[in-house]
Amino acid sequence: MSDLKVQFASDNTAGVCPEAWAAMANANADFVPSYGEDRHTQEASNLFRELFETDCDVYFVFNGTAANSLALASLCQSYHSVICHDSAHVETDECGAPEFFSNGTKLLTAGGPHGKLDLFEVERIVTARSDVHYPKPKVISLTQATESGTVYRVDEIRALAELAQRYRLHVHMDGARFANAVASAGASPKAMTWQAGVDVLCFGGTKNGMAVGEAVVYFNRKLSEEFEFRCKQAGQLASKMRFLAAPWAAMLRDGVWLRHARHANALARRLGGELQKIPGVRLLHPVEASGVFAELPDGYHEGLKDRGWRYYRFIGGGARLMCSWKTTETDIAALVGDLRAVAGQGSA
Ligand SMILES: *Cc1c(COP(=O)(O)O)cnc(C)c1O
């Protein structure tokens, strides 16, 4: 078997981007106060407030599952429910952590094409029941960019948030790939979040190029009350907080986060374009962010596997191919070359 090629298996198979790496080294120089009382944490939090042009509350946690779960728990009582897409990470990939950290809040799933919540289906779920036997809807959770590599437009977020407001629900945004969404939509971070009605955003740093760390950003500051206690109890309060915060500051300074996201998106678009030229290959979703979802004929997956390629097929059965800050044209040429070879053998 050839060497494993995991370049496209996830955006977290890439290492740490140079800016985040340098920030870790820089933060390593001195003794600084622990548990977030340091200047790096202060600076990173201020940079978030500048970026979103509002006085938001910011918390740093280790990973996305914790960010989502703790944020959702802060919006709910245990008898409430959260409405999310049926492909949502909180539903399919967090091992029940949102339910666990909220002491039993139920996730209710809605459909919708290309990973986006269908507004009418959400409303149907919200209004289905109001009796005491049903978990009372309290939150709409949307993923931006979606698990299918698409991006909600600002008007789509607004429509969901207006629905939420009508029924007194909160709006949570899983932004593990928020950077890719902003880079794709060309809308400002504030237009895509609090101005559209988002209460809390889990802003992903890891897939954008950091070693570790996601930021939980509360635009509705009433909802962040005692959030630090949730973080601590869940084992998500970093004592050496500076190593989460300093890389964030480096990412947010001079638009590094956007540059990396634009790069990943551009290469995904390119990969999508190349794949479409190969006979039998069909894109399952529009390529709007850093992911390409492709349906391949029988046998192609096996052929790629034999050539060492590894990627996931858990969303819709096609190949999920993720690009990152580190993906190169050479990586794309290698994959496309092997796929062409596989396709050639198939038709021979
Ligand atoms: C990667 C990802 C997360 C975070 O996952 P962790 O492995 O817990 O960091 C959250 N939501 C989405 C949509 C993701 O793709």
The ligand as an ORCA input file, in Angstrom:
! r2SCAN-3c Opt
* xyz 0 1
  C     -15.057     20.408     13.211
  C     -16.398     20.898     13.557
  C     -16.734     21.224     14.874
  C     -15.774     21.074     16.039
  O     -15.313     19.802     16.253
  P     -14.239     19.445     17.379
  O     -13.599     18.218     16.841
  O     -14.989     19.224     18.631
  O     -13.312     20.602     17.507
  C     -17.984     21.765     15.111
  N     -18.864     21.949     14.128
  C     -18.577     21.649     12.850
  C     -19.575     21.931     11.788
  C     -17.337     21.100     12.531
  O     -17.064     20.798     11.255
*
